[in-house]
Amino acid sequence: MPLLVRISASWCMQVHDWVDDAVIDGKKVLVPRKPKPWWRRQLRRLRDRLRENRP
């Protein structure tokens, strides 16, 4: 209960889509990781379209 007393209305929660497992101080935790750049997906789509249109 002492930890719950510290919670205030100014706290906010974050949700991470991209996480990795890690062990910190002997405890298993999830750590956020950066998502792949948005342009990589666009580049892949463009490459696939160009391959389809080749004679």
Stockholm file with secondary structure:
# STOCKHOLM 1.0

chainA/1-55         MPLLVRISASWCMQVHDWVDDAVIDGKKVLVPRKPKPWWRRQLRRLRDRLRENRP
#=GR chainA/1-55 SS CHHHHTCCTTCCCCCCSSEEEEEETTEEEEEECCCCCHHHHHHHHHHHHHHHHCC
#=GC SS_cons        CHHHHTCCTTCCCCCCSSEEEEEETTEEEEEECCCCCHHHHHHHHHHHHHHHHCC
//
